[in-house]
Amino acid sequence: MPEGDTVWQAARRLHDALAGRVLTRSDFRVPRYATVDLTGRTVLGTVPRGKHLLTRFEGGLTLHTHLRMEGAWKIYRSEERWKGGPVHQIRAVIGTADRSAVGYRLQVLEFLRTDEEEQAVGHLGPDLLGPDWNPERALANLLADPARQLGEALLDQRNLAGIGNVYKSELCFLIGATPWLPVGALPADRAAKLPGLAQRVLEANRERPVRRTTGLRDQDLFVYGRAPRPCLRCGTAIRLADQGDGSRERPTYWCPACQTGPAPAAGRRRAPGSRPRPND
């Protein structure tokens, strides 16, 4: 699933391509909206909200989309060939005289009244890259369930919006705690720093083509995707395990020397060098 910085980039591409322009093409390939026609309407803009995208049109209408694991919006010039995937994977096309935005494999696509957008995104916590960012509220949300595992709490978009599996692993490393540590067991000084650290890391990456957390020239990430290679700080082998409730487990990386706290149960650990499953 895309992280908040990836969605922020997608929103900017959509906004730059379409905002202020009149639609000449409107094609929604889902049964519920197959007859919707937006041609003639002006696109007001696209904004991100956590991992959600809100594209607004004149007349008080909003298209709400979510990329989930495999979705993507691709922008093409009028003369370009569409190369984002097979035609049967296209869920939406909105185009102007010189640009087309094509939505592939969109798992969420719905129309809302613009003044009712909160029905879709009102449950989200403070957006790490949004104008509503509030570190105090984010911290209070995280600490509201002190028994919950830190990694799970960070992924809960109701606490703070924008963290995905990559940043979950990286933030836990940067804060020096395993993802399985109960939130309430995190020392108060480190807990207080966590929301601000998360916001700075996402903000630093929102305009980069390659996500980086290390500050090192030849190494982009500290732990994510690096098992069983040595930790960049201490040399201990990075480990990989599943974290989740069984129905939605996610590959999780950590350094057992640099990060304090409980490790996962033996049954959730993966063999050194194993790769995430396709649905991870």
N, C-alpha and C positions, 0 to 999 in steps of 0.2 A: 504494500500500500504506500503511495507517495507520502512524503513528509511535508510539513508546512512550507518549507522553502521551495519545493518542487511545485506545489500548488500555487504559491505566490508568483512564480515564474510563468506558469500557464495562464494565470489571470492577466498578467501584464501583456503576454503575447496576444491574447484575445482582445484586450482593451486597445492596444496599439493598432491592431489590424482593423477593428470594427467600429470603435467609438466615434460618434458624430457622423456616421455614414448611414445611408438609407439601404435597407435590405432589398435585393433584387432576386434572392433565392431563399426559400424556406422549405425544408424537407425534414420531417421527423419520422423516423422509421421504427416507431413503437406503436402498437395498436391503439393505445389510449389517445395519442396525439397525432394520429395519421392525417387528420383533416385540418390541423392547425396551420394557418397561413399568415406569416408575419411580413410578407412582402409589402413594401411601402412604408414600413415603420422605421424610425431612426433608432439605432443602437445607442443607448446612453452610456454604457460602459460595463465593465466586468470587474468585480471585486472578489477577493478571496475571504473566506471566513473559516479559519482553521484549515481543514482539508476539503472544504466545500467551495464551489464556485457559483457565483450569483451574477448572471448576465441580465442587465436591465434594458427594457425597451420603452419607448414612449407609449403612453396610454396606461402606465402603471402596471406593467407585466414584467415578471422575472422568470428566467429559465434557471432552475436549480439543478446542477449536476455534481456528481461525485465520481472520482476516477477509480476508487477502490484499488484492487490489485493490478488490473491490466488496462484500465481505461486511459485514453489520451485524446487531447484536442490537437489537431495539426492545422497549420495555417499554410495555404497555398495561394500563389498568384493565379490569375485567371488562365494563363497559358500552361501552368504546371500540371504534370500528371500526379494524381493522388497515389501516394506510396505508403500510407500508414497501415495497410492491412487489406485483406480480402473485402470485396464489396459487401458481403453479407454481414461483416462486423461493424458496418457504419450504422450509427444510431441517430445521428443528427447532422444536418448541413445547413449553415446559415452563411449567406454570401452577399457581397456587394458587387459593384461593377468591376472591381479589380482584385478582390480578395475573397477566399472561401475558408471558413472554419469548419473542419470536418471532425466530428466526434466519433471515435472508435471505441467499441467495447465499453461504453458507459453503463455502469451498473445502476446508477441512479440518474433519472431524467424526469423532471416534473416541472409544471408551470404553477406559479403562485402569483397572487397579487403582490406587488412590491411592498405595500404596506402591511403584508402578512408574512414577510420573510422569516419572522421569528418562529413561525410554526415549524420551519425546517432547521433553523440553526440556534434557536433560543436556548436549547439545552446545553450549549457549549460553554466551557469555561473561558477565561480571558484568552484572547488570541495573541500568541507570542509575537506575531508580526502585524498585529492590527492596532487600530487607534484605541481600542478598549483595553489594551494591555494593562494589567494591574497585578504587580508581583505580590502584594499583600494578600489579595483575594486568592491568587493561585496557591500561595503557601497554606492559607487556611483550608482550601479545598483538599490539598494533599494530606494535611494532618487530621482531617475530619475522620478518617478511618485508620487509626494508628496500627492496627494489626495487619493491614494490607501490605503485600510485598511491594517494595519500591518500584520495581520495573512495571508491575501491573498498574500502579497508581499513576505513573508517568504516561502510560499509554491511554489512560482514560480521558477522553476528550472533554468530559464534564469537569475535570479538574483544571486543565489548561489545554488549549487547543493548538495542535501543530506538531506534536512529537510522534514520530513513528518508531519502528523497530531499530533503525540505525542509531538515531539519537538517544533512544532509551539505553542502549548498550554503552554508547560513548559518554553520556552524562553520568551514568553510574560509575564508570571508570574515573572520570574527571573529579567526581565527588568522593571517590575512595570507598565506595560501598558496593557490595554485591547486589544484583537485582532482586535477590530473594530476602534481603534484609527487611524486616517490618519497618514501615515508615516511622513509627513511633520510636524505634530504636536508633534512628539516625541522630547523632549529636546535634544539639540545637544550633550551634554555629554553622554547621554544614547544611542543615536543613534551611536555614535562613538565606544561605547563598544560592541555593539550588534554582529558584525561579529566575533570578537575575542571570545566572550562568546559562540557563537554557535559552533565555531570550537573546543573549549576546552571541551564542553559538549559531542559532538560526539566522539572526540578522547578518552575521558575517558571511553566511553562505547563500543568502537569497539571490545574489546576482552572480554566483560562480557557476561555471559549467560542471565542475567537479567538486563534490562536497569534501571539505577538509576540516579536521578538528585538531591536528597535531602541531601545526606551525612548522613542520619539518619539510624540507624540500622534496624528498623522495618517498615520503610516507603520508598518505592522506588521513587514515583513521588509526586510532590507537588499538582497538580490539575488534570491531565489527568486521567479519569476513576473514579474520587473520588466524584462526585456529588451524593447526597447532603451532604456528610460528612463534618465535620468542617475543615476549613483551618488549616494547620499545623503551621502557624505563628500567626494568629489572632483569630481563632475560628469561623469565619463567614462561613456559609454554602457555599460550592463550587457550582457553577451554571453550567448548560449545555444548549447550544443552537446550532443551525445550522449556519454555515458560508459558503457562496458560492453564486454562481450566479443563483441558482435554478436547474440547470442541474447537478451540481456537488457539492452538499452541504456536509459539513463535520461536525461531532460532535466536538464542541469546548468547552473547560472548562476554567473557570476563577474564581478568587476571587473578588467580587465587592468591597471589602474593601482595599485589598492590591494593586489592579491594577486600575490606573486612566485612564479615557477616557470614550467614549460612550459605552453603552450597546447595545445589538442587539434589533431590533424591537420586540415587544411583540409576534408577530406571529411566530417568529423563536425560541422562547424559548421552552424548553421541560419541562415536568412535573418532579419534584424531584423524583429521583430514576429510571427514565426511562433509557432504555439501547439503545446504538446505533443500528440502523437498520442493517440487514445482509450485505447490500452493502456499509456500511460505512467503 
